[in-house]
Amino acid sequence: MCGHPLKILGFFLVVILLGLACQGPVGSDRESGGDHQGGTLRRGNGGDPGTLDPALAEDVHAFNVLLDLYEGLVVQGADGTLSPGTATAWDVSSDGLRYRFALRKDARWSNGQALIAQHYVDGMRHVVAQGSQSPNAFLLSPMENFDAVARGELPSELLGIAAPDDRTIEIRLSQPAAYFPGVLAMPVAFPRLKDEHSDPRAFKEASYFVGNGPYVLDAWQIGSHIRLKKNASFHAASGVSIDTVEYFAVEDPSTEYNLYRTGELDITSTIPPAAFSTVSLERPNEVRVSPALAIYYLAFDLSEPPMNSLAARKALSMAIDRDRLTQLLGRGEQAAYSLVPPGVSAHDMAEYSWKDMARHDRETAAKRAYAEAGFDSESPMTVTLTYDAGDVHETVALIVSSMWREILGANVELEKLEWKIFLDTRTQRNNWQIMRFAWFGDYDDASTFTDIFRSDSLQNLPGYRNNDYDEILRLASAQNDPVYRAQSMSTAERMLLDDYPIVPLYFYVNKHLVNPRVQGFLPNVLDRHATRTLTLR
């Protein structure tokens, strides 16, 4: 997703491109000493959560904290793998449409109240019900009757979830969704206590808070920090090593970086671009970089010339040296030659056939495609690249336009817009030719990227229309065979790449600094690192 806080969800990197001076070698007062196991973990959170109500949360700052305060039927491990959470196990019907979860008998809320299956039913019904204002209710859209319930045409009691008894939850889907268990590990699927959680203070004040996770809310000072303490009522409390965790709302990456250097933070939410190279050389063991579920790309307006020419689009795509681009940016991003980022589960990535061409050969092929489209030095292509102010967008636009001029001889005009105007322009395809954008996936599955280019997708920026592509994705979504589905998704990705409706430029990466005293911090594509998976030495 883009232009949406969650979709910036754990993944959008706040950066300063120019003027951030590198501030000396990285050091720490508490490198390997300090608090021992059972102590306090201090985490940079990049900002304050908009809310700690799981139904309304939509930003990464909230998600980080909520994964400590609540537990879903399913939980994500340190490496991203899924396992039972409040559920002890689950099974799926052969057609992929029925899920049955067995709830653990020792599950309790932090106030000591027994946690029963109906609380999960209430939570998901609350999220989907008309008027809930839940920004991520759509993640539950595979559930039976979702659309009718969300529109108010059916009561929430007819949503595809029920509790036959206190220890059993049954979920019915309208079609198979292989990624659905991962959704159940997210806040949108957390349980709800109708009475306690109807009071907004339950998500703001420690004395009113009731959760079912490894930690409970201890204090929240807006603009400063959130402190959590270990939940003694949690069913797996004996396996939770760290007693206290503090999330610091530090919005400026350079400030957060300095707090880390002085030993006041154990984990940062990101790494400032200007400091990335230096810290990578000086403290390589503390730099954690891994693929993120996000792609930065250019979209073509396919409805008008010259972008309605496949050869023209191919020429522009091949003329961009993505490896050089990411090196010039110096942010650690990974060059993109596919739509789906590396690290996505159960996906056989398709890539451009020319990915490994020597630079000279690739540029020669780009020039041939340019000529095939009817352009040359006498009659050059003239295009406008539209982007929004801020972040790294202008730098990318300058680098890309320079490559198009240098390799192809194209005339490129750059159009910079303020964010709100940019978003308005984005919806009016006749007002732009080539536009930069980004997509941040919602869940660990290739479909969160391939589906946005379906003919009927509201996120289909270039207006891509390919009936065969749509049909492959439709058949894949209706299949419960993981092998068939993986092959179909790869075929669809290859088809999209061959049609060149977009130019993938780079994949975002997750970037953190982690103090050596923190153990168990492993890379995962969703960049989720619950405190329960960490220990201190």
Wavefront OBJ file of the C-alpha trace (Angstrom):
o trace
v 0.000 0.000 0.000
v 1.080 3.538 -0.411
v -0.145 6.796 0.995
v -1.441 4.752 3.957
v 0.298 4.730 7.356
v 0.236 0.948 7.808
v 1.465 0.406 4.331
v 4.224 2.693 5.186
v 3.614 -0.123 8.058
v 6.750 -1.071 9.180
v 8.488 -0.320 6.106
v 8.570 3.371 4.984
v 11.998 4.814 5.860
v 12.101 8.412 6.999
v 15.213 9.872 5.374
v 17.299 12.997 5.040
v 19.079 13.075 1.697
v 21.301 16.093 2.106
v 22.840 18.019 4.924
v 22.914 15.280 7.570
v 26.513 15.195 8.622
v 28.042 11.987 9.784
v 28.730 12.420 13.472
v 31.776 10.399 14.231
v 32.262 6.753 15.070
v 29.495 4.720 16.550
v 29.894 3.798 20.163
v 27.807 2.611 23.064
v 28.018 2.867 26.806
v 26.283 -0.499 27.094
v 27.686 -2.669 24.337
v 27.824 -6.039 25.988
v 27.349 -5.156 29.629
v 24.455 -3.236 31.163
v 21.170 -4.876 32.064
v 21.145 -8.643 32.225
v 18.392 -11.020 31.226
v 15.157 -9.859 32.801
v 16.092 -6.177 32.514
v 14.841 -3.317 30.338
v 14.925 -3.141 26.539
v 14.873 0.343 24.963
v 13.554 0.537 21.420
v 13.327 3.416 18.950
v 9.791 3.514 17.570
v 10.018 6.277 14.981
v 7.036 8.148 16.451
v 3.949 7.879 18.620
v 1.216 5.346 17.807
v -1.949 6.935 16.475
v -3.838 4.606 18.803
v -3.332 1.377 20.730
v -6.812 0.140 19.821
v -6.100 -2.956 17.661
v -9.225 -2.330 15.592
v -8.149 1.197 14.647
v -4.365 0.908 14.544
v -2.850 1.609 11.128
v 0.748 2.715 11.614
v 3.959 0.850 12.297
v 4.459 2.733 15.573
v 1.244 1.166 16.894
v 1.898 -2.269 15.426
v 5.263 -2.582 17.144
v 3.688 -2.009 20.549
v 0.511 -4.006 19.931
v 2.488 -7.160 19.157
v 3.695 -6.988 22.777
v 0.317 -6.106 24.311
v -1.889 -8.680 22.581
v -1.698 -12.152 21.127
v -3.563 -13.515 18.122
v -4.691 -17.038 17.431
v -1.488 -17.215 15.399
v 1.855 -15.563 16.203
v 4.876 -14.759 14.097
v 8.255 -15.995 15.282
v 11.526 -14.100 15.176
v 12.243 -15.307 11.635
v 8.707 -14.676 10.400
v 7.423 -18.235 10.603
v 3.893 -18.728 11.923
v 2.959 -20.878 14.884
v -0.013 -21.263 17.255
v -0.507 -18.352 19.650
v -3.585 -18.369 21.830
v -4.646 -21.326 19.712
v -2.926 -24.609 20.452
v -3.360 -25.786 16.858
v -5.515 -25.373 13.783
v -6.639 -27.436 10.833
v -7.878 -26.472 7.383
v -10.447 -28.242 5.236
v -9.290 -29.815 1.986
v -10.919 -27.033 -0.057
v -9.183 -24.335 2.006
v -12.490 -22.732 3.040
v -12.818 -23.860 6.664
v -10.408 -23.169 9.515
v -10.884 -24.670 12.961
v -8.834 -23.414 15.917
v -8.500 -25.048 19.319
v -7.993 -22.456 22.055
v -5.564 -23.107 24.905
v -7.189 -23.672 28.280
v -4.783 -21.424 30.199
v -5.417 -18.301 28.092
v -6.285 -15.311 30.290
v -6.601 -11.555 30.058
v -4.231 -9.404 32.085
v -7.035 -8.734 34.613
v -7.227 -12.474 35.318
v -10.422 -13.075 33.356
v -10.539 -16.246 31.272
v -10.070 -15.654 27.563
v -12.645 -17.597 25.528
v -13.293 -18.170 21.835
v -16.136 -15.644 21.735
v -13.662 -12.841 22.447
v -11.939 -13.488 19.116
v -15.318 -13.671 17.396
v -16.291 -10.344 18.973
v -13.018 -8.774 17.896
v -13.349 -9.651 14.211
v -17.056 -8.853 14.095
v -16.313 -5.466 15.590
v -13.654 -4.733 12.960
v -15.852 -5.660 9.983
v -19.168 -4.219 11.155
v -20.437 -1.205 9.221
v -19.254 2.007 10.835
v -16.313 0.408 12.657
v -13.887 2.798 10.919
v -11.231 0.096 11.007
v -8.684 1.053 8.315
v -7.502 -2.524 7.891
v -10.793 -4.391 7.951
v -10.135 -5.326 4.317
v -7.503 -7.807 5.510
v -10.392 -9.978 6.704
v -12.128 -9.770 3.308
v -11.660 -13.498 2.508
v -14.142 -14.283 5.280
v -17.606 -15.393 4.253
v -20.167 -12.551 3.984
v -17.460 -9.921 4.539
v -18.748 -7.476 1.920
v -22.391 -7.712 2.972
v -21.544 -7.260 6.647
v -19.193 -4.338 5.941
v -21.933 -2.600 3.883
v -24.505 -3.174 6.599
v -26.594 -5.493 4.419
v -26.130 -8.342 6.887
v -25.628 -8.266 10.673
v -22.093 -8.896 11.954
v -23.309 -12.179 13.464
v -23.361 -13.583 9.903
v -19.686 -12.897 9.290
v -17.849 -16.169 8.627
v -16.666 -16.760 12.191
v -18.269 -18.563 15.110
v -17.473 -20.073 18.504
v -19.230 -23.445 18.895
v -17.863 -23.547 22.441
v -15.435 -21.630 24.671
v -12.382 -23.445 23.275
v -13.225 -23.663 19.558
v -13.257 -21.078 16.788
v -14.455 -21.796 13.267
v -13.723 -19.434 10.382
v -15.356 -19.779 6.965
v -13.858 -18.187 3.847
v -15.599 -17.316 0.588
v -12.569 -18.578 -1.341
v -9.182 -20.052 -0.426
v -6.593 -17.583 0.867
v -3.263 -19.234 1.570
v -1.988 -16.159 3.381
v -4.945 -15.952 5.795
v -3.225 -17.491 8.866
v -0.711 -14.638 8.667
v -3.555 -12.116 8.858
v -4.679 -13.726 12.103
v -1.348 -12.732 13.667
v -2.120 -9.049 13.030
v -3.950 -6.561 15.314
v -7.009 -6.613 13.063
v -7.691 -10.160 14.314
v -6.975 -9.662 18.018
v -9.629 -10.527 20.650
v -11.934 -7.957 22.224
v -13.663 -7.583 25.580
v -16.896 -5.749 24.789
v -17.275 -3.968 28.128
v -13.668 -3.086 28.963
v -12.718 -2.149 25.401
v -15.724 0.080 24.849
v -13.976 2.618 27.098
v -11.361 4.541 25.044
v -9.226 4.893 28.182
v -8.494 1.172 27.883
v -6.114 2.016 25.059
v -4.499 5.063 26.666
v -4.205 4.667 30.427
v -2.412 1.858 32.240
v -5.050 1.577 34.983
v -7.740 0.827 32.385
v -5.705 -1.374 30.083
v -6.628 -5.039 29.614
v -4.701 -7.177 27.121
v -3.837 -10.815 26.534
v -0.231 -10.491 25.393
v 3.189 -10.946 27.000
v 3.197 -7.349 28.277
v 0.786 -4.803 29.727
v 0.720 -1.030 29.424
v 2.570 0.612 32.309
v 2.829 4.237 31.122
v 2.372 6.353 27.982
v 3.789 9.832 27.756
v 2.760 11.253 24.366
v 5.774 12.544 22.462
v 8.172 10.744 24.783
v 7.823 7.010 25.380
v 5.608 4.030 26.104
v 6.639 1.675 28.895
v 5.388 -1.906 29.063
v 5.916 -4.422 31.827
v 5.713 -8.179 31.787
v 2.210 -9.651 32.065
v 2.162 -12.202 34.905
v -1.149 -13.612 33.614
v 0.213 -14.448 30.175
v 0.045 -18.185 29.515
v 3.699 -18.312 28.439
v 5.053 -15.746 30.927
v 7.816 -18.111 32.033
v 9.254 -17.998 28.516
v 9.285 -14.196 28.302
v 12.798 -13.107 29.213
v 12.695 -9.309 29.298
v 10.819 -7.691 32.194
v 10.327 -4.183 30.806
v 10.346 -2.642 27.331
v 10.290 1.055 26.506
v 9.345 2.409 23.076
v 10.725 5.881 22.397
v 8.839 8.162 19.998
v 11.863 9.584 18.165
v 10.767 10.804 14.739
v 14.102 12.167 13.499
v 16.421 9.331 12.382
v 19.542 11.362 13.164
v 18.366 11.996 16.732
v 17.559 8.317 17.151
v 20.992 7.451 15.770
v 22.681 9.684 18.349
v 20.659 8.137 21.171
v 21.863 4.735 20.028
v 25.478 5.903 19.887
v 25.309 7.151 23.470
v 23.774 3.880 24.686
v 20.283 5.254 25.363
v 18.635 2.960 22.811
v 19.207 -0.735 22.171
v 17.384 -0.929 18.824
v 16.708 1.804 16.266
v 13.723 1.953 13.942
v 15.961 2.886 10.993
v 19.414 4.178 10.037
v 19.925 7.714 8.642
v 21.083 7.565 4.997
v 24.099 9.817 5.588
v 25.307 7.549 8.377
v 24.613 4.242 6.679
v 27.977 3.762 4.948
v 30.003 4.835 7.960
v 28.201 2.713 10.506
v 28.246 -0.269 8.130
v 32.038 -0.087 8.042
v 32.623 0.682 11.712
v 29.969 -1.526 13.345
v 28.991 -4.154 10.764
v 27.776 -6.592 13.426
v 25.287 -4.011 14.721
v 23.787 -3.149 11.323
v 20.821 -5.322 10.439
v 19.615 -5.033 6.828
v 17.018 -7.341 5.297
v 14.506 -7.292 2.413
v 11.309 -5.394 3.120
v 7.835 -6.042 1.792
v 7.926 -2.912 -0.372
v 8.824 -1.814 -3.893
v 9.600 1.592 -5.446
v 8.514 1.798 -9.072
v 7.584 4.020 -12.015
v 4.167 3.624 -13.657
v 3.391 4.361 -17.305
v 0.133 5.859 -18.567
v -0.682 3.065 -21.007
v -3.572 4.895 -22.638
v -1.665 7.481 -24.690
v 1.483 7.708 -26.814
v 4.333 7.234 -26.402
v 3.641 5.046 -23.362
v 1.105 2.914 -25.215
v 4.058 1.476 -27.162
v 5.489 -1.714 -25.657
v 8.850 -1.063 -27.352
v 9.021 2.455 -25.880
v 8.302 1.169 -22.377
v 10.852 -1.604 -22.759
v 13.504 0.878 -23.919
v 12.939 3.140 -20.921
v 13.055 0.214 -18.501
v 16.225 -1.320 -19.939
v 18.037 2.037 -20.040
v 17.937 2.314 -16.250
v 20.936 0.843 -14.469
v 19.235 -0.150 -11.218
v 22.432 -1.289 -9.529
v 24.040 2.071 -10.218
v 20.893 3.827 -9.011
v 20.897 2.078 -5.641
v 24.647 2.653 -5.253
v 24.180 6.378 -5.868
v 21.342 6.521 -3.342
v 23.583 4.814 -0.775
v 20.679 3.754 1.428
v 21.139 0.000 1.229
v 18.143 -0.623 -1.053
v 18.184 -3.587 -3.434
v 17.889 -3.212 -7.213
v 14.540 -4.549 -8.474
v 14.213 -6.699 -11.577
v 10.884 -8.206 -10.536
v 7.581 -7.133 -9.007
v 7.538 -9.325 -5.886
v 10.348 -8.623 -3.372
v 12.794 -11.345 -2.351
v 11.990 -13.110 0.888
v 8.263 -13.497 0.236
v 7.143 -16.936 1.376
v 6.407 -19.714 -1.121
v 7.129 -17.592 -4.184
v 9.350 -18.467 -7.137
v 10.428 -14.999 -8.238
v 10.217 -14.121 -11.950
v 12.766 -11.591 -13.212
v 13.547 -9.737 -16.424
v 15.355 -12.014 -18.866
v 17.988 -9.314 -19.386
v 18.768 -8.897 -15.686
v 22.254 -10.382 -15.970
v 23.187 -8.771 -19.295
v 26.460 -6.891 -19.419
v 25.861 -3.156 -19.165
v 26.914 -2.467 -22.768
v 24.682 -5.228 -24.144
v 21.703 -4.058 -22.121
v 22.118 -0.466 -23.279
v 22.417 -1.648 -26.898
v 19.182 -3.617 -26.531
v 17.510 -0.542 -25.006
v 18.551 1.540 -28.021
v 17.148 -1.090 -30.399
v 13.795 -1.012 -28.619
v 13.880 2.802 -28.704
v 14.392 2.719 -32.478
v 11.671 0.078 -32.861
v 9.292 2.486 -31.119
v 10.083 5.052 -33.811
v 12.513 7.322 -31.988
v 16.046 8.442 -32.794
v 18.324 11.456 -32.406
v 16.350 13.337 -35.067
v 12.980 12.498 -33.529
v 13.593 11.909 -29.805
v 11.006 10.765 -27.334
v 9.631 13.516 -25.101
v 8.222 12.439 -21.733
v 7.360 13.923 -18.360
v 8.276 12.194 -15.107
v 6.029 13.230 -12.208
v 7.033 12.793 -8.583
v 6.266 14.274 -5.186
v 8.418 16.485 -3.022
v 10.273 15.009 -0.085
v 12.130 11.836 0.786
v 14.387 10.567 -1.990
v 12.025 11.109 -4.913
v 13.786 14.059 -6.541
v 17.147 12.298 -6.377
v 15.648 9.234 -8.069
v 14.006 11.394 -10.729
v 17.288 13.174 -11.496
v 19.249 9.921 -11.772
v 16.657 8.162 -13.933
v 16.117 11.112 -16.268
v 19.879 11.443 -16.686
v 20.110 7.783 -17.749
v 17.270 8.210 -20.257
v 18.975 11.237 -21.790
v 22.425 9.646 -21.801
v 21.506 6.199 -23.147
v 18.529 6.956 -25.390
v 18.715 10.666 -26.114
v 15.182 11.196 -24.804
v 13.872 14.607 -23.778
v 12.732 14.346 -20.170
v 10.821 16.955 -18.231
v 10.564 16.653 -14.452
v 7.384 17.638 -12.621
v 7.558 17.927 -8.823
v 4.281 18.172 -6.906
v 3.329 18.568 -3.270
v 2.011 15.360 -1.715
v -1.709 16.216 -1.726
v -1.585 17.524 -5.286
v 0.451 14.483 -6.260
v -2.236 12.149 -4.901
v -4.971 14.044 -6.757
v -2.933 13.933 -9.972
v -2.343 10.217 -9.512
v -6.047 9.495 -9.957
v -6.213 11.553 -13.175
v -4.183 9.516 -15.629
v -4.564 12.085 -18.424
v -2.501 14.532 -16.327
v 0.695 12.476 -16.227
v 2.817 10.202 -18.442
v 5.239 8.535 -16.046
v 4.755 8.675 -12.290
v 6.807 7.411 -9.392
v 5.073 5.394 -6.711
v 5.672 2.717 -4.094
v 3.742 -0.221 -2.736
v 4.034 -1.642 0.758
v 2.614 -5.137 1.075
v 0.019 -6.020 3.684
v 0.954 -9.646 4.252
v 3.665 -12.147 3.403
v 2.334 -13.429 0.093
v 2.985 -12.617 -3.568
v -0.665 -11.728 -4.135
v -0.310 -8.503 -2.151
v 1.794 -7.284 -5.097
v 0.311 -9.064 -8.111
v -3.288 -8.218 -7.187
v -2.796 -4.459 -7.429
v -2.424 -4.804 -11.203
v -5.676 -6.677 -11.761
v -7.911 -4.853 -14.231
v -10.430 -4.000 -11.503
v -7.926 -2.947 -8.828
v -8.236 0.598 -7.501
v -4.455 0.544 -6.977
v -3.751 -0.220 -10.656
v -1.877 3.012 -11.311
v -0.904 2.421 -14.974
v -4.370 1.125 -15.913
v -2.936 -2.262 -16.920
v -5.491 -4.520 -18.635
v -4.651 -8.117 -19.453
v -7.436 -10.698 -19.347
v -4.968 -13.584 -19.251
v -3.202 -12.034 -16.250
v -6.526 -11.569 -14.451
v -7.560 -15.149 -15.183
v -4.290 -16.634 -13.922
v -4.666 -14.745 -10.653
v -8.325 -15.716 -10.357
v -7.509 -19.402 -10.774
v -4.576 -19.124 -8.378
v -6.730 -17.544 -5.665
v -9.306 -20.304 -6.014
v -6.675 -23.031 -5.628
v -5.666 -24.705 -2.407
v -2.718 -26.530 -3.999
v 0.387 -24.583 -2.894
v 2.547 -25.876 -5.766
v 0.003 -24.950 -8.435
v -0.581 -21.599 -6.794
v 3.138 -20.765 -6.621
v 3.595 -21.649 -10.290
v 0.597 -19.535 -11.262
v 1.807 -16.506 -9.309
v 5.228 -16.765 -10.927
v 3.621 -17.022 -14.382
v 1.517 -13.937 -13.701
v 4.551 -11.995 -12.517
v 6.446 -12.964 -15.679
v 3.511 -11.859 -17.832
v 3.380 -8.460 -16.153
v 7.127 -7.952 -16.533
v 6.936 -8.789 -20.241
v 4.175 -6.205 -20.736
v 6.194 -3.411 -19.037
v 3.293 -1.441 -17.464
v 5.693 -0.378 -14.712
v 9.422 -0.001 -14.117
v 10.485 -1.675 -10.858
v 13.425 0.355 -9.536
v 14.322 -0.973 -6.109
v 13.072 -2.890 -3.131
v 13.073 -1.156 0.207
v 15.056 -2.785 2.966
v 14.549 -2.929 6.696
v 17.434 -1.175 8.438
v 18.152 -1.239 12.150
v 21.010 -0.831 14.573
v 20.917 -3.520 17.264
v 23.095 -3.455 20.372
v 25.139 -6.671 20.781
v 23.512 -7.256 24.159
v 20.204 -7.927 22.358
v 19.910 -11.554 21.286
v 17.357 -13.151 18.944
v 16.809 -10.253 16.536
v 16.352 -12.088 13.222
v 15.458 -10.727 9.764
v 11.946 -11.230 8.448
v 10.250 -9.630 5.464
v 7.461 -8.063 7.562
v 10.031 -6.496 9.910
v 8.132 -7.532 13.018
v 10.180 -8.210 16.125
v 8.032 -8.916 19.167
v 9.927 -8.396 22.419
v 8.965 -11.900 23.576
v 11.343 -13.288 20.898
v 14.322 -11.335 22.285
v 16.644 -11.735 25.251
v 19.316 -9.556 26.849
v 22.790 -10.655 27.835
l 1 2 3 4 5 6 7 8 9 10 11 12 13 14 15 16 17 18 19 20 21 22 23 24 25 26 27 28 29 30 31 32 33 34 35 36 37 38 39 40 41 42 43 44 45 46 47 48 49 50 51 52 53 54 55 56 57 58 59 60 61 62 63 64 65 66 67 68 69 70 71 72 73 74 75 76 77 78 79 80 81 82 83 84 85 86 87 88 89 90 91 92 93 94 95 96 97 98 99 100 101 102 103 104 105 106 107 108 109 110 111 112 113 114 115 116 117 118 119 120 121 122 123 124 125 126 127 128 129 130 131 132 133 134 135 136 137 138 139 140 141 142 143 144 145 146 147 148 149 150 151 152 153 154 155 156 157 158 159 160 161 162 163 164 165 166 167 168 169 170 171 172 173 174 175 176 177 178 179 180 181 182 183 184 185 186 187 188 189 190 191 192 193 194 195 196 197 198 199 200 201 202 203 204 205 206 207 208 209 210 211 212 213 214 215 216 217 218 219 220 221 222 223 224 225 226 227 228 229 230 231 232 233 234 235 236 237 238 239 240 241 242 243 244 245 246 247 248 249 250 251 252 253 254 255 256 257 258 259 260 261 262 263 264 265 266 267 268 269 270 271 272 273 274 275 276 277 278 279 280 281 282 283 284 285 286 287 288 289 290 291 292 293 294 295 296 297 298 299 300 301 302 303 304 305 306 307 308 309 310 311 312 313 314 315 316 317 318 319 320 321 322 323 324 325 326 327 328 329 330 331 332 333 334 335 336 337 338 339 340 341 342 343 344 345 346 347 348 349 350 351 352 353 354 355 356 357 358 359 360 361 362 363 364 365 366 367 368 369 370 371 372 373 374 375 376 377 378 379 380 381 382 383 384 385 386 387 388 389 390 391 392 393 394 395 396 397 398 399 400 401 402 403 404 405 406 407 408 409 410 411 412 413 414 415 416 417 418 419 420 421 422 423 424 425 426 427 428 429 430 431 432 433 434 435 436 437 438 439 440 441 442 443 444 445 446 447 448 449 450 451 452 453 454 455 456 457 458 459 460 461 462 463 464 465 466 467 468 469 470 471 472 473 474 475 476 477 478 479 480 481 482 483 484 485 486 487 488 489 490 491 492 493 494 495 496 497 498 499 500 501 502 503 504 505 506 507 508 509 510 511 512 513 514 515 516 517 518 519 520 521 522 523 524 525 526 527 528 529 530 531 532 533 534 535 536 537
